[in-house]
């Protein structure tokens, strides 16, 4: 039985370090190549030695696919391709290809320059690695080699995120990466056609969550900002450079536009500005509204949002500032926070999760007095708000995607084991498909039942379809022919042609059967009786009485001869070829029952 | 056959047709052009290759064919069809056959047999499909011939087994369009087509080709539209089609399911995999809800739209559509809506959101969570969150329709609608505001909801704000804080967008009159009165203060205790506002202010009957004036016109009626004045003044009649006759005047003839009304017609003059409803002293905002006119999209007018006004011009009479100060 093998090197019952090996019909594909944020040792990268101990990876992998630019999906790429060594193709979408190196470079800087680590990949390695990348368009079928093809579908989540279909012959796997089934302010919802893959590998971050409508949260967010600005307060929104920041920008920008507000919005410079540039370029990857209004104005060319300067923080009057990083642990956002924290008119909005130990986490958990470096005590009087905007599909979204794609098997990755358990049970219960959730390093084998295409000559096809009722695509149809397996290809041809091609002589197989009938009459009279009898019964067939006394039914020959010993017994010789087996045996059984009593 | 045909063709070459026109005056000999068929035949015979033939056919198809030669052409085409070997040529011929069968006035039953015959030997699938299409055309052209239809259906059934999808497609379409609808017919015809058409079509629901499946469903829907009652058995088949791979199939299947759910709402269907049973409409509702999360947005739109019209669904299912059980980490979570509600009911209004405020509480039983319900769960939640705004709009519309029929659902969907006010696409926001307004009678807004609603008042789009004002007009608010909040937000809106003044005042008027008891406790605060101290008198011109007063006065109308809280200046302001903004400030019964209230009271209490009586009485009086002397008649008319005009001013409901009759009487008065006998007896050259007066009168009457005909909505044909009659009289007057002033007979000939033609067409158009016009001008004229036709112009004039003088005055019957079209330009206001400066040669855009009332089809008729000081006039046609329709009979024109001019030395005023364009062919007397058909239009229709187009100004002109500066070099 052919099978598909899946081994997660990362993201198996875990979030982070996404890296999944798939072998399908003899092709090996690696899906994503991420790093783990939780570790700073070797465990941060997937264990590539699992693939091969000493040989080059290129020999073992046919291609690598990166779903989107988040570091837990692409962070290990330079290490993998340059340090471990892989020269094969790496596939990703255009926006991912554009933004990925920025993030990698940023990551490298933090690890090497800030933390002082050695033995890490260099800028040059990132560049070299990106040279191996092949960019793909949405819904473009890319032929990796003669048999393996991949195709990208829109996944929402972040700019350029894609789901990939990997197909070899009739077998296929869909890998979702991270995706989002509800649209947000700047991206649309994931979509896939009914491609019925053998296996769907889906993320399951929110396997046990059903989320509320996004509108309420958006409205709350806008109301909070609006009220503060009207009061004359300042709003600080700590963000990470990419993804949510753009969504919030769009949200505020359109709100400002709609409500005709005048208070300035600032965006801290650097990385984010570059990222905005890419959003401007890849407008086709955004949602309907942005794509539609793009003709008048590119939504990412912000009218109200300006670049931030350090000096602006002391300006009087209301303002909104987006500043990095998102957890208030360092950098500009922390500086601004310290300046503004003392005023109760101001507000800080945390749009995402904060790691324990950061200032963000402290203020979110209600701490009002913070000890800063230098034993300073900072009293936080400003309002602290939490507003989460997540871009992963929730349980309903995952189910919806499964319903759209109609896979034969589902495999869960990128989630916690306990939550997966619940979703797995639901999937099996509601779709009646088997569902897997392998841990890292654990191999799942899925048996497939691929169809094997066979060429058939047009003549034969037409001939065979002409027999019997009309062809119906919903039902399989039986065809007669000779299956030729030659040079790794299958062909269905007519027997005559098969013989000709193979240079074989045709052998005829005839069955002959004698039936004894008690009939005192003359031979030809018996023949006539048999003829009349058959003619009466077999109305749909051509029954002929030949001049020499024999009878033919279609191509079956019946001859009546007197028994050599007993003249009262007539022997009916029935002879038919192998092809007429059905009719022949029917005739014999019919004749064996004897002729009806002669009726004048 | 061919020989016969050719003979026929050559006959056609030389056919002479003598046509007799209806008007006896002109007789024409007409030669028909060489027949089309002949030319075609020649061409086709010449054609050497199929490509050539195809070219000829293509050329031929561009020109229309007369009715009488269609059959000949068809025969020729058929003849070539049989001879032709090339499939593409046959295809073109087949399509031409269909096109020709459509010719108006041609009955295609004579070619049906041939068309069916051609089917028999046809091998090419494409041609077959085209031929079936032709048959479909033929069949639809013969609606009252069941046997023909039977035959065609039979033919189609035979070809249903074809292997090409195109042919099967067409067959199904044909069966759908022509299949027998009544059961009786099917039984009578014992042929095989009498088999149940539904069964035949139903069999193709499982066809291998998605296009055929779609066609089958469409055919089924077609049968339903034609009145066949579909069998319930189809339901289960249709349900299976919902899971089809192809979106067009699913889309059509959703429609079919909807149709069935409307046909058999109460039938019981089993739920698969359980023993329960539910009503079919509920089941269908669940299934369609499921399709709201389909992969294709076309299907989603379709499904969301249809949900709205499934009103029989049980409330249990309906309410599920808004339900989406939230959970987080397998623990039950409350939705933001629920939390908001709870906050509200617990009396706590604002809570600083804490992290983890929405932390989930209860554990959920994992078995009980159903992630994908086959039911209706959360359908609208999904629909409203969809990524395509088309789906969202459809969902909002559906919500609206369902909420209108179910108050409890309306209450529930409120939260979701309010959320939609913040959609990113303006159309969606607007739609949801309108929806909310439509269901407002079923709902009361909670304070937190009101808060969200009011936040939208700051929207920069005027449409949104105005829609919201409309919404607030008819919203129920539950608390006095709510009212206060609304007022504060509206005032904020007013300061931000001063142009919204009118709309905000109107909104507050309704808000006040709806919630008098809630306003009462707010009065001291709003008027900032103090129990002990006098507060300064507010500025009377402050729009915000007026807004507050409008709210209070309207509340005071039904709350008699309120005026006690007013301070002195409030009463003074009341008197002022009551006068200046009478449409916003209601009359109040104020203590010690008898005068004010009594002076106003007559117009508030509806005295409809007396005033209407008055109207009729005065008309009655006028119509009976025959016995009066001319002097008396004139006076009576003058008085009556004055009375009517005054009545129109006083009684807005009767304004249309009064104006209309006054105009009519005015016309009559003018006519009488112009015809005063003694002046006409003098020789013409001596009385130039009289001539001038008469011609001016005639001109004015003409104008007035056009106004009467086109400016009033609700004018019926009875009135149109009278109006046209008046116009005819005016034209007669014109003729008389010209006859007296011009020398020589030559020009008169033409005029007389034209006039007589007009009389003739009048007679033709209003033949049915003539009996009612005894003794009228036209009645007498028609009696004299034979004489008129033969006599000289001078005599004609003489006859006309006497008839005109002797004819009686016709009664103008009044319709039930009559409204005068009015327009009011709100912007530009014409008050600005700052000239609009622009560089000459370039354009400047002037925003025009006007309200139109009782204008039918404003898109086609309303124009903007700009008059420059040099007399130059410019007519601008606003785009259809510039008109909005805020209510029945009302329109709003918001457009931009582009102005340009050469340089001026100093600023000057231009005039902007609105015009109502009319075209007398587009008259309300629809009996007159039957629509000309394709073939008829070739011959010039004898439209001798008035194709007059013109415009009526119907708004006060507004002056705009502009200053084109010379361009700097």
Interface residues (C-beta under 8 A of the other chain):
Chain A: X182 X183 X185 X188 X189 X191 X192 X193 X194 X208 X209 X210 X211 X212 X213 X214 X215 X216 X217 X218 X219 X220 X222 X223 X224 X226 X254 X257 X258 X259 X260 X287 X288 X289 X350 X364 X365 X366 X383 X384 X385 X386 X387 X395 X396 X399 X400 X403 X404 X419 X422 X425 X426 X430 X470 X471 X472 X473 X474
Chain B: X161 X163 X206 X208 X209 X245 X293 X295 X324 X325 X326 X327 X328 X329 X330 X333 X335 X336 X337 X352 X353 X354 X355 X356 X357 X366 X369 X370 X371 X372 X378 X381 X384 X385 X386 X387 X388 X389 X416 X419 X420 X422 X423 X424 X425 X452 X455 X458 X459 X460 X461 X496
